[in-house]
């Protein structure tokens, strides 16, 4: 008798260079975005790192506007393990499961009023 075991795809760890919070980052000639805070979210026994900020379109063919965004680098594997260009880096595991992304997206839309949530 041969027993079959379930295998999960190996997830790749990524290095995340933390943002300088409160500093505007230019988006070409149309506007800028500003990372405002980093948050560690407890989720099913793990910690998810996400960044909340604001994005502003100052001038474009379609008008102007601003909104709150959240970007999710992933599950924290190692916090502030090194530095790059004077900014701390952490090791994260990208969140690729659609159900996990949807649950986290719902939390961020509710708690942070994020209009746009992206996963790395």
C-alpha positions as CSV (number, residue, x, y, z in Angstrom):
1,X,0.0,0.0,0.0
2,X,1.3,3.4,-0.9
3,X,0.3,6.4,1.2
4,X,-0.1,9.7,-0.6
5,X,1.0,12.8,1.2
6,X,-0.3,16.2,0.5
7,X,2.4,18.5,-0.7
8,X,2.2,22.3,-0.5
9,X,4.0,24.4,-2.9
10,X,7.2,25.8,-1.5
11,X,6.8,29.5,-0.9
12,X,9.7,31.8,-1.5
13,X,10.9,34.3,1.1
14,X,11.4,37.8,-0.1
15,X,13.5,40.7,1.3
16,X,11.3,43.7,2.1
17,X,13.0,47.1,2.4
18,X,10.9,49.2,4.8
19,X,9.7,52.6,3.7
20,X,10.7,55.9,5.3
21,X,7.4,56.7,6.8
22,X,5.9,60.1,6.2
23,X,8.1,60.8,3.1
24,X,6.3,61.6,-0.2
25,X,7.4,59.4,-3.1
26,X,6.9,61.0,-6.5
27,X,4.9,59.1,-9.2
28,X,6.3,60.8,-12.3
29,X,4.6,64.1,-13.0
30,X,1.1,63.1,-11.9
31,X,1.4,62.9,-8.1
32,X,2.9,61.1,-5.2
33,X,2.2,58.5,-2.5
34,X,3.2,58.6,1.1
35,X,3.6,55.5,3.3
36,X,2.2,56.5,6.7
37,X,2.4,53.5,9.0
38,X,3.5,49.8,9.1
39,X,1.3,47.3,11.0
40,X,1.8,43.8,12.2
41,X,-1.5,42.0,11.9
42,X,-2.1,38.7,13.8
43,X,-3.7,36.3,11.4
44,X,-4.1,32.5,12.0
45,X,-1.1,32.2,14.3
46,X,1.2,34.3,12.1
47,X,2.0,37.9,11.6
48,X,1.2,39.8,8.4
49,X,3.1,43.0,7.6
50,X,1.1,45.7,5.8
51,X,1.8,49.3,5.0
52,X,-0.9,52.0,4.9
53,X,-0.5,55.3,3.1
54,X,-2.1,57.9,1.0
55,X,-1.9,58.4,-2.8
56,X,-2.5,61.7,-4.5
57,X,-3.0,62.5,-8.2
58,X,-2.2,66.2,-8.5
59,X,-2.4,66.5,-12.2
60,X,-3.4,64.1,-14.9
61,X,-5.6,64.0,-18.0
62,X,-8.4,62.4,-15.9
63,X,-8.4,64.9,-13.0
64,X,-7.2,64.9,-9.5
65,X,-7.9,62.8,-6.4
66,X,-6.5,61.0,-3.4
67,X,-7.2,57.8,-1.5
68,X,-5.9,55.5,1.2
69,X,-4.0,52.4,0.1
70,X,-2.6,49.3,1.9
71,X,0.1,47.1,0.5
72,X,0.9,43.7,2.0
73,X,4.4,42.4,1.6
74,X,3.5,39.2,3.4
75,X,3.9,37.0,6.4
76,X,6.8,38.1,8.6
77,X,9.6,35.5,8.8
78,X,12.4,37.7,10.2
79,X,11.9,41.3,11.4
80,X,14.6,43.9,10.7
81,X,17.3,41.4,9.9
82,X,19.5,43.8,8.1
83,X,19.6,47.3,6.5
84,X,19.8,48.6,2.9
85,X,20.5,52.3,2.2
86,X,19.9,53.1,5.8
87,X,16.5,51.5,5.9
88,X,15.7,48.2,7.8
89,X,14.9,45.1,5.8
90,X,12.7,42.2,6.9
91,X,12.2,38.7,5.4
92,X,8.6,38.1,4.4
93,X,6.7,35.3,2.7
94,X,4.3,36.5,0.0
95,X,0.6,35.7,0.6
96,X,-0.5,33.9,-2.6
97,X,-3.6,32.0,-1.4
98,X,-6.7,33.7,-2.7
99,X,-8.9,33.0,0.3
100,X,-6.2,34.4,2.7
101,X,-5.8,37.5,0.5
102,X,-9.6,38.1,0.5
103,X,-9.9,37.8,4.2
104,X,-7.0,40.1,4.8
105,X,-8.3,42.6,2.2
106,X,-11.7,42.7,4.0
107,X,-9.9,43.5,7.3
108,X,-7.9,46.3,5.7
109,X,-10.9,47.8,4.0
110,X,-12.8,47.8,7.3
111,X,-10.1,48.8,9.8
112,X,-7.9,51.1,7.6
113,X,-10.6,52.4,5.1
114,X,-8.2,51.2,2.4
115,X,-9.7,51.7,-1.1
116,X,-6.9,49.8,-2.8
117,X,-5.2,46.7,-1.3
118,X,-2.3,45.1,-3.1
119,X,-0.3,42.0,-2.3
120,X,3.4,41.6,-3.3
